[in-house]
Amino acid sequence: MKLLSLIVFVVLIPFSSAYSLCHDNFSDFAESKLRILTQEYHPERVGSKDRPPQARALNPLELQTYSIGLYDAFKGAPAFFRKQLCVFDYVFIDPDLNPPSTRAGRTSPGGWGFWADLDQQGQPQSAIGLSARLWEQQPDFASHETNINAAVRGINRGRYQGQATYTSARLGSTFGTRAAGFDTTLLGILAHEAGHILWRDQDVFRQRGCYTSWKRLSHRVADNGRFQRFGIFAARSEPRNRDSVYNIYASGEWASLFGTVSPSEDFIESYKLNVLDLASPRLEVLRVQDAQSGLDVDVMSQIRNPSTQLHMKKECFIRALNELAVPLIPY
């Protein structure tokens, strides 16, 4: 039997802008932005002293595999968010090559986002990672959000009363509604991780008074250090209405239980819901229940209601982003 050797070329990926190659087409996005990691990578160590991630372009079979859900997520994303994805250097598929034990409390079950020091041209370096394990289970949006909340509660045992379960997540359009599936899960993860990158200008949100859900605000480094580890409470900032699942969701103040962890996650989860609200089709319903307290609310109705704190906070975040001296979204 003759053995065939397969040569795989692995390159160190430099961070550089390729926005002009991305446009609003998934094929161009996949060619210019989508890469798969080939060695263990720790995004929390990224910086001037860390080597670039080792990655390569996807082969045809891998592209076919990871286009499942991702194609529809990109196609349905609002135009501003597709453009934002094209501003980032890369979207990495992370095969989780490092042992799961080393990842505990480090990154979320779905992915990670980071920004690094400026490159030699003075441009920000940024990338998103998506866990390859997502494609093994392909969770629908309600299931994924329920699992994220359960993971946050598990890390912070005894800090939350009740248990939030997302019982319905539906997309709506002129053609009716359907369950929010794996494509919505991926779009939500992309938006969440993009929010981590955008949040590097978090002082703008503080100056604009956007953090209405926090009794006390501290600097991000004092709260979380350089990297926001998954589910870890802010060290110094103090929120309101976080003691129970009922208060979190019934107050109309928070995008999710996850958003109560820190000011960064507060912005990020609000930003994520805004992206999903403006998607096509948009996330019409996101119903969460808590059997213990009898809670039953639709979070999307809250974020669209001008009288809620969640809606006002979301609008404040958007105005702050648009007022940045260097716009993060090129129109």
C-alpha positions as a Markdown table, in Angstrom:
| # | Residue | x | y | z |
|---|---|---|---|---|
| 1 | Met | 0.0 | 0.0 | 0.0 |
| 2 | Lys | 1.4 | 3.4 | -1.0 |
| 3 | Leu | 1.3 | 6.1 | 1.7 |
| 4 | Leu | 0.5 | 9.6 | 0.6 |
| 5 | Ser | 2.0 | 12.4 | 2.6 |
| 6 | Leu | 0.0 | 15.6 | 3.2 |
| 7 | Ile | 2.0 | 18.8 | 3.6 |
| 8 | Val | 0.2 | 21.5 | 5.4 |
| 9 | Phe | 1.6 | 25.0 | 5.3 |
| 10 | Val | 1.2 | 26.9 | 8.6 |
| 11 | Val | 1.9 | 30.5 | 8.8 |
| 12 | Leu | 2.2 | 33.1 | 11.6 |
| 13 | Ile | -0.8 | 35.3 | 10.9 |
| 14 | Pro | 0.1 | 39.0 | 11.1 |
| 15 | Phe | -2.6 | 41.4 | 12.2 |
| 16 | Ser | -3.4 | 43.8 | 9.4 |
| 17 | Ser | -6.4 | 45.4 | 8.0 |
| 18 | Ala | -8.1 | 43.6 | 5.1 |
| 19 | Tyr | -11.4 | 45.5 | 5.1 |
| 20 | Ser | -11.2 | 46.3 | 1.4 |
| 21 | Leu | -11.1 | 42.5 | 0.6 |
| 22 | Cys | -14.1 | 41.6 | 2.8 |
| 23 | His | -17.0 | 43.7 | 1.5 |
| 24 | Asp | -20.5 | 42.3 | 2.4 |
| 25 | Asn | -20.0 | 38.9 | 0.7 |
| 26 | Phe | -19.6 | 35.7 | 2.7 |
| 27 | Ser | -17.1 | 34.2 | 0.2 |
| 28 | Asp | -14.9 | 37.3 | 0.4 |
| 29 | Phe | -15.3 | 37.3 | 4.2 |
| 30 | Ala | -14.3 | 33.7 | 4.5 |
| 31 | Glu | -11.3 | 34.1 | 2.1 |
| 32 | Ser | -9.9 | 37.3 | 3.8 |
| 33 | Lys | -10.9 | 36.8 | 7.5 |
| 34 | Leu | -11.7 | 33.2 | 8.3 |
| 35 | Arg | -8.7 | 31.1 | 9.6 |
| 36 | Ile | -8.3 | 28.0 | 11.7 |
| 37 | Leu | -5.8 | 27.8 | 14.6 |
| 38 | Thr | -3.2 | 25.1 | 14.3 |
| 39 | Gln | -1.6 | 25.4 | 17.7 |
| 40 | Glu | -2.8 | 26.1 | 21.3 |
| 41 | Tyr | -3.5 | 29.8 | 21.7 |
| 42 | His | -4.2 | 31.8 | 24.8 |
| 43 | Pro | -6.0 | 35.1 | 24.0 |
| 44 | Glu | -5.6 | 36.4 | 27.5 |
| 45 | Arg | -1.8 | 36.6 | 27.0 |
| 46 | Val | -2.0 | 38.6 | 23.8 |
| 47 | Gly | 0.1 | 41.7 | 23.7 |
| 48 | Ser | 3.4 | 43.0 | 22.5 |
| 49 | Lys | 5.3 | 40.1 | 24.1 |
| 50 | Asp | 3.1 | 37.3 | 22.7 |
| 51 | Arg | 3.6 | 35.6 | 19.4 |
| 52 | Pro | 0.9 | 35.9 | 16.7 |
| 53 | Pro | -1.5 | 33.0 | 16.5 |
| 54 | Gln | -0.5 | 30.1 | 14.3 |
| 55 | Ala | -3.2 | 29.6 | 11.8 |
| 56 | Arg | -4.0 | 28.8 | 8.2 |
| 57 | Ala | -6.8 | 29.2 | 5.7 |
| 58 | Leu | -9.5 | 26.6 | 5.7 |
| 59 | Asn | -9.4 | 23.8 | 3.2 |
| 60 | Pro | -12.6 | 23.2 | 1.1 |
| 61 | Leu | -14.0 | 20.5 | 3.5 |
| 62 | Glu | -13.4 | 22.7 | 6.6 |
| 63 | Leu | -15.0 | 25.6 | 4.8 |
| 64 | Gln | -18.0 | 23.5 | 4.0 |
| 65 | Thr | -18.2 | 22.3 | 7.7 |
| 66 | Tyr | -17.9 | 25.7 | 9.3 |
| 67 | Ser | -20.1 | 27.5 | 6.8 |
| 68 | Ile | -23.0 | 25.7 | 8.4 |
| 69 | Gly | -24.8 | 28.4 | 10.4 |
| 70 | Leu | -22.0 | 30.9 | 9.8 |
| 71 | Tyr | -23.1 | 31.7 | 6.3 |
| 72 | Asp | -26.7 | 32.5 | 7.4 |
| 73 | Ala | -25.3 | 34.4 | 10.5 |
| 74 | Phe | -23.2 | 36.6 | 8.2 |
| 75 | Lys | -26.0 | 37.0 | 5.6 |
| 76 | Gly | -28.6 | 38.0 | 8.2 |
| 77 | Ala | -26.4 | 40.3 | 10.2 |
| 78 | Pro | -27.2 | 44.0 | 9.9 |
| 79 | Ala | -25.0 | 45.9 | 7.4 |
| 80 | Phe | -23.2 | 47.9 | 10.1 |
| 81 | Phe | -22.2 | 44.7 | 11.9 |
| 82 | Arg | -20.9 | 42.9 | 8.7 |
| 83 | Lys | -18.8 | 46.0 | 8.1 |
| 84 | Gln | -17.5 | 45.8 | 11.7 |
| 85 | Leu | -16.5 | 42.2 | 11.3 |
| 86 | Cys | -14.6 | 43.2 | 8.2 |
| 87 | Val | -12.7 | 45.8 | 10.2 |
| 88 | Phe | -11.3 | 43.1 | 12.6 |
| 89 | Asp | -8.2 | 41.4 | 11.5 |
| 90 | Tyr | -9.5 | 37.8 | 11.6 |
| 91 | Val | -12.2 | 35.4 | 12.8 |
| 92 | Phe | -10.5 | 32.3 | 14.0 |
| 93 | Ile | -12.0 | 28.8 | 14.3 |
| 94 | Asp | -10.5 | 27.5 | 17.6 |
| 95 | Pro | -10.3 | 23.7 | 17.6 |
| 96 | Asp | -9.6 | 23.9 | 21.4 |
| 97 | Leu | -6.2 | 22.3 | 21.0 |
| 98 | Asn | -5.3 | 23.0 | 24.6 |
| 99 | Pro | -6.7 | 20.7 | 27.3 |
| 100 | Pro | -10.2 | 21.8 | 28.6 |
| 101 | Ser | -8.8 | 22.0 | 32.2 |
| 102 | Thr | -6.6 | 24.9 | 31.1 |
| 103 | Arg | -9.6 | 26.8 | 29.7 |
| 104 | Ala | -11.7 | 26.8 | 32.9 |
| 105 | Gly | -12.8 | 30.4 | 33.7 |
| 106 | Arg | -10.6 | 31.7 | 30.9 |
| 107 | Thr | -12.8 | 32.0 | 27.9 |
| 108 | Ser | -16.5 | 31.5 | 27.3 |
| 109 | Pro | -17.9 | 28.2 | 26.0 |
| 110 | Gly | -18.6 | 29.8 | 22.7 |
| 111 | Gly | -15.6 | 31.9 | 21.8 |
| 112 | Trp | -13.4 | 34.8 | 22.7 |
| 113 | Gly | -12.5 | 38.3 | 21.4 |
| 114 | Phe | -9.4 | 40.4 | 22.0 |
| 115 | Trp | -7.6 | 43.5 | 21.0 |
| 116 | Ala | -3.8 | 43.9 | 21.2 |
| 117 | Asp | -1.3 | 46.7 | 21.1 |
| 118 | Leu | -1.1 | 49.0 | 18.0 |
| 119 | Asp | 0.9 | 47.7 | 15.2 |
| 120 | Gln | 3.8 | 49.5 | 13.5 |
| 121 | Gln | 1.3 | 51.5 | 11.4 |
| 122 | Gly | -0.6 | 52.6 | 14.5 |
| 123 | Gln | -3.6 | 50.4 | 13.7 |
| 124 | Pro | -5.5 | 48.4 | 16.4 |
| 125 | Gln | -5.1 | 44.7 | 16.3 |
| 126 | Ser | -8.2 | 42.6 | 16.9 |
| 127 | Ala | -9.7 | 39.2 | 16.3 |
| 128 | Ile | -12.5 | 36.9 | 17.3 |
| 129 | Gly | -12.3 | 33.2 | 18.1 |
| 130 | Leu | -15.1 | 30.7 | 17.7 |
| 131 | Ser | -14.9 | 27.4 | 19.4 |
| 132 | Ala | -15.0 | 24.5 | 16.9 |
| 133 | Arg | -17.0 | 22.5 | 19.5 |
| 134 | Leu | -20.0 | 24.7 | 18.6 |
| 135 | Trp | -20.4 | 22.8 | 15.3 |
| 136 | Glu | -20.5 | 19.5 | 17.1 |
| 137 | Gln | -23.7 | 20.4 | 19.0 |
| 138 | Gln | -25.1 | 23.3 | 16.9 |
| 139 | Pro | -27.2 | 24.6 | 19.7 |
| 140 | Asp | -30.2 | 26.7 | 19.0 |
| 141 | Phe | -30.2 | 30.2 | 20.5 |
| 142 | Ala | -32.5 | 29.6 | 23.5 |
| 143 | Ser | -30.5 | 26.5 | 24.5 |
| 144 | His | -27.2 | 28.3 | 24.2 |
| 145 | Glu | -28.3 | 31.3 | 26.3 |
| 146 | Thr | -29.6 | 29.0 | 29.0 |
| 147 | Asn | -26.3 | 27.1 | 29.1 |
| 148 | Ile | -24.4 | 30.4 | 29.3 |
| 149 | Asn | -26.5 | 31.5 | 32.2 |
| 150 | Ala | -26.0 | 28.2 | 33.9 |
| 151 | Ala | -22.3 | 28.4 | 33.5 |
| 152 | Val | -22.2 | 31.9 | 35.0 |
| 153 | Arg | -24.3 | 30.7 | 37.9 |
| 154 | Gly | -22.0 | 27.7 | 38.4 |
| 155 | Ile | -18.9 | 30.0 | 38.6 |
| 156 | Asn | -20.7 | 32.2 | 41.1 |
| 157 | Arg | -22.4 | 29.7 | 43.3 |
| 158 | Gly | -24.8 | 31.2 | 45.8 |
| 159 | Arg | -24.7 | 34.6 | 44.3 |
| 160 | Tyr | -28.0 | 34.4 | 42.3 |
| 161 | Gln | -31.4 | 33.2 | 43.6 |
| 162 | Gly | -33.4 | 31.3 | 41.0 |
| 163 | Gln | -32.6 | 29.9 | 37.6 |
| 164 | Ala | -33.1 | 31.6 | 34.3 |
| 165 | Thr | -34.3 | 29.3 | 31.5 |
| 166 | Tyr | -34.8 | 30.7 | 28.0 |
| 167 | Thr | -38.0 | 29.0 | 26.8 |
| 168 | Ser | -38.5 | 30.6 | 23.5 |
| 169 | Ala | -36.4 | 32.5 | 21.0 |
| 170 | Arg | -38.0 | 33.3 | 17.7 |
| 171 | Leu | -37.1 | 35.2 | 14.6 |
| 172 | Gly | -39.7 | 37.3 | 12.9 |
| 173 | Ser | -40.2 | 38.7 | 9.4 |
| 174 | Thr | -43.0 | 39.5 | 7.0 |
| 175 | Phe | -43.1 | 35.8 | 6.2 |
| 176 | Gly | -43.9 | 34.8 | 9.8 |
| 177 | Thr | -41.8 | 33.5 | 12.7 |
| 178 | Arg | -39.4 | 30.6 | 13.2 |
| 179 | Ala | -37.3 | 29.3 | 16.0 |
| 180 | Ala | -33.9 | 31.0 | 16.4 |
| 181 | Gly | -31.5 | 28.3 | 15.5 |
| 182 | Phe | -27.7 | 27.7 | 15.3 |
| 183 | Asp | -27.2 | 30.7 | 12.9 |
| 184 | Thr | -28.6 | 33.0 | 15.5 |
| 185 | Thr | -26.4 | 31.4 | 18.1 |
| 186 | Leu | -23.3 | 32.2 | 16.0 |
| 187 | Leu | -24.4 | 35.7 | 15.3 |
| 188 | Gly | -25.0 | 36.3 | 19.0 |
| 189 | Ile | -21.5 | 35.0 | 19.8 |
| 190 | Leu | -19.9 | 37.1 | 17.1 |
| 191 | Ala | -21.7 | 40.2 | 18.4 |
| 192 | His | -20.7 | 39.4 | 22.0 |
| 193 | Glu | -17.1 | 38.9 | 21.2 |
| 194 | Ala | -17.0 | 42.0 | 19.0 |
| 195 | Gly | -18.4 | 43.9 | 21.9 |
| 196 | His | -15.3 | 43.0 | 24.0 |
| 197 | Ile | -13.2 | 44.6 | 21.3 |
| 198 | Leu | -15.3 | 47.7 | 21.0 |
| 199 | Trp | -15.3 | 48.0 | 24.8 |
| 200 | Arg | -11.7 | 49.0 | 24.8 |
| 201 | Asp | -13.1 | 52.6 | 24.6 |
| 202 | Gln | -15.2 | 52.0 | 27.7 |
| 203 | Asp | -14.3 | 55.3 | 29.2 |
| 204 | Val | -16.6 | 56.9 | 26.6 |
| 205 | Phe | -19.5 | 55.0 | 28.1 |
| 206 | Arg | -18.7 | 56.1 | 31.6 |
| 207 | Gln | -18.3 | 59.8 | 30.5 |
| 208 | Arg | -21.7 | 59.6 | 28.8 |
| 209 | Gly | -23.4 | 58.2 | 32.0 |
| 210 | Cys | -24.4 | 55.0 | 30.2 |
| 211 | Tyr | -23.9 | 52.7 | 33.2 |
| 212 | Thr | -27.2 | 53.4 | 34.9 |
| 213 | Ser | -27.4 | 49.9 | 36.4 |
| 214 | Trp | -24.3 | 50.3 | 38.5 |
| 215 | Lys | -24.1 | 51.9 | 42.0 |
| 216 | Arg | -20.3 | 52.2 | 41.7 |
| 217 | Leu | -18.0 | 52.1 | 38.8 |
| 218 | Ser | -14.3 | 51.3 | 38.8 |
| 219 | His | -11.7 | 51.2 | 36.1 |
| 220 | Arg | -11.6 | 48.1 | 33.9 |
| 221 | Val | -8.1 | 47.1 | 35.0 |
| 222 | Ala | -9.1 | 47.3 | 38.7 |
| 223 | Asp | -12.2 | 45.3 | 38.0 |
| 224 | Asn | -11.0 | 42.6 | 35.7 |
| 225 | Gly | -7.3 | 43.1 | 34.7 |
| 226 | Arg | -6.4 | 43.2 | 31.0 |
| 227 | Phe | -8.6 | 40.3 | 30.1 |
| 228 | Gln | -12.2 | 39.7 | 31.1 |
| 229 | Arg | -12.4 | 36.1 | 32.2 |
| 230 | Phe | -15.6 | 34.3 | 31.6 |
| 231 | Gly | -18.2 | 34.8 | 34.4 |
| 232 | Ile | -15.9 | 36.5 | 36.9 |
| 233 | Phe | -17.5 | 39.3 | 38.8 |
| 234 | Ala | -16.0 | 42.8 | 38.6 |
| 235 | Ala | -13.7 | 43.2 | 41.6 |
| 236 | Arg | -14.8 | 46.8 | 42.6 |
| 237 | Ser | -17.8 | 47.9 | 40.5 |
| 238 | Glu | -21.1 | 47.3 | 42.2 |
| 239 | Pro | -24.4 | 46.7 | 40.3 |
| 240 | Arg | -28.0 | 47.1 | 41.3 |
| 241 | Asn | -30.7 | 44.4 | 41.2 |
| 242 | Arg | -28.4 | 41.4 | 40.8 |
| 243 | Asp | -29.3 | 39.3 | 43.8 |
| 244 | Ser | -32.0 | 37.2 | 42.1 |
| 245 | Val | -33.0 | 36.1 | 38.6 |
| 246 | Tyr | -36.4 | 37.7 | 39.1 |
| 247 | Asn | -34.9 | 41.1 | 39.9 |
| 248 | Ile | -32.5 | 40.9 | 37.0 |
| 249 | Tyr | -35.2 | 40.3 | 34.4 |
| 250 | Ala | -38.3 | 41.8 | 35.9 |
| 251 | Ser | -36.6 | 45.1 | 36.4 |
| 252 | Gly | -36.3 | 45.7 | 32.6 |
| 253 | Glu | -32.7 | 46.9 | 33.4 |
| 254 | Trp | -30.4 | 44.1 | 32.2 |
| 255 | Ala | -29.9 | 42.4 | 28.8 |
| 256 | Ser | -29.2 | 39.1 | 30.6 |
| 257 | Leu | -27.9 | 37.6 | 33.8 |
| 258 | Phe | -24.5 | 37.4 | 32.1 |
| 259 | Gly | -24.6 | 41.2 | 31.7 |
| 260 | Thr | -24.7 | 41.7 | 35.5 |
| 261 | Val | -21.1 | 40.2 | 35.9 |
| 262 | Ser | -19.3 | 43.4 | 35.1 |
| 263 | Pro | -19.7 | 46.8 | 33.3 |
| 264 | Ser | -18.0 | 45.3 | 30.3 |
| 265 | Glu | -20.5 | 42.5 | 30.0 |
| 266 | Asp | -23.3 | 44.9 | 30.6 |
| 267 | Phe | -22.4 | 46.9 | 27.5 |
| 268 | Ile | -21.5 | 43.7 | 25.5 |
| 269 | Glu | -24.8 | 41.9 | 26.2 |
| 270 | Ser | -26.8 | 45.1 | 25.4 |
| 271 | Tyr | -24.8 | 45.5 | 22.2 |
| 272 | Lys | -25.4 | 41.8 | 21.3 |
| 273 | Leu | -29.2 | 42.2 | 21.6 |
| 274 | Asn | -29.1 | 45.4 | 19.5 |
| 275 | Val | -27.3 | 43.5 | 16.7 |
| 276 | Leu | -29.9 | 40.7 | 16.9 |
| 277 | Asp | -32.8 | 43.2 | 17.0 |
| 278 | Leu | -31.5 | 44.8 | 13.8 |
| 279 | Ala | -30.7 | 41.5 | 12.0 |
| 280 | Ser | -32.8 | 40.2 | 9.1 |
| 281 | Pro | -34.8 | 38.4 | 10.2 |
| 282 | Arg | -34.6 | 40.0 | 13.6 |
| 283 | Leu | -34.9 | 38.3 | 17.0 |
| 284 | Glu | -38.5 | 39.0 | 17.6 |
| 285 | Val | -39.0 | 37.1 | 20.9 |
| 286 | Leu | -36.6 | 36.1 | 23.7 |
| 287 | Arg | -38.6 | 34.7 | 26.5 |
| 288 | Val | -37.0 | 33.8 | 29.8 |
| 289 | Gln | -38.7 | 32.1 | 32.8 |
| 290 | Asp | -37.9 | 31.2 | 36.4 |
| 291 | Ala | -40.1 | 28.5 | 37.9 |
| 292 | Gln | -39.1 | 29.5 | 41.5 |
| 293 | Ser | -40.4 | 33.1 | 41.3 |
| 294 | Gly | -42.9 | 32.7 | 38.5 |
| 295 | Leu | -40.9 | 35.0 | 36.2 |
| 296 | Asp | -42.0 | 35.1 | 32.6 |
| 297 | Val | -40.7 | 38.0 | 30.5 |
| 298 | Asp | -39.7 | 38.8 | 26.9 |
| 299 | Val | -36.3 | 40.5 | 26.9 |
| 300 | Met | -36.7 | 41.8 | 23.3 |
| 301 | Ser | -39.9 | 43.6 | 24.3 |
| 302 | Gln | -38.0 | 45.2 | 27.1 |
| 303 | Ile | -35.1 | 46.4 | 25.0 |
| 304 | Arg | -37.6 | 47.9 | 22.5 |
| 305 | Asn | -39.6 | 49.7 | 25.2 |
| 306 | Pro | -38.5 | 53.3 | 25.4 |
| 307 | Ser | -39.5 | 53.4 | 29.1 |
| 308 | Thr | -37.2 | 50.7 | 30.3 |
| 309 | Gln | -33.7 | 51.2 | 31.7 |
| 310 | Leu | -32.4 | 48.5 | 29.3 |
| 311 | His | -33.6 | 50.5 | 26.2 |
| 312 | Met | -32.2 | 53.8 | 27.5 |
| 313 | Lys | -28.9 | 52.2 | 28.4 |
| 314 | Lys | -28.7 | 50.6 | 24.9 |
| 315 | Glu | -29.4 | 53.9 | 23.2 |
| 316 | Cys | -26.7 | 55.6 | 25.3 |
| 317 | Phe | -24.1 | 53.0 | 24.4 |
| 318 | Ile | -25.0 | 53.4 | 20.7 |
| 319 | Arg | -24.7 | 57.2 | 20.9 |
| 320 | Ala | -21.3 | 56.9 | 22.6 |
| 321 | Leu | -20.0 | 54.5 | 20.0 |
| 322 | Asn | -21.0 | 57.0 | 17.2 |
| 323 | Glu | -19.3 | 59.9 | 19.0 |
| 324 | Leu | -15.9 | 58.3 | 19.2 |
| 325 | Ala | -13.2 | 60.4 | 17.7 |
| 326 | Val | -12.1 | 57.5 | 15.5 |
| 327 | Pro | -15.3 | 55.7 | 14.4 |
| 328 | Leu | -15.1 | 52.0 | 14.9 |
| 329 | Ile | -17.6 | 51.3 | 12.1 |
| 330 | Pro | -16.6 | 52.7 | 8.7 |
| 331 | Tyr | -19.6 | 53.9 | 6.8 |
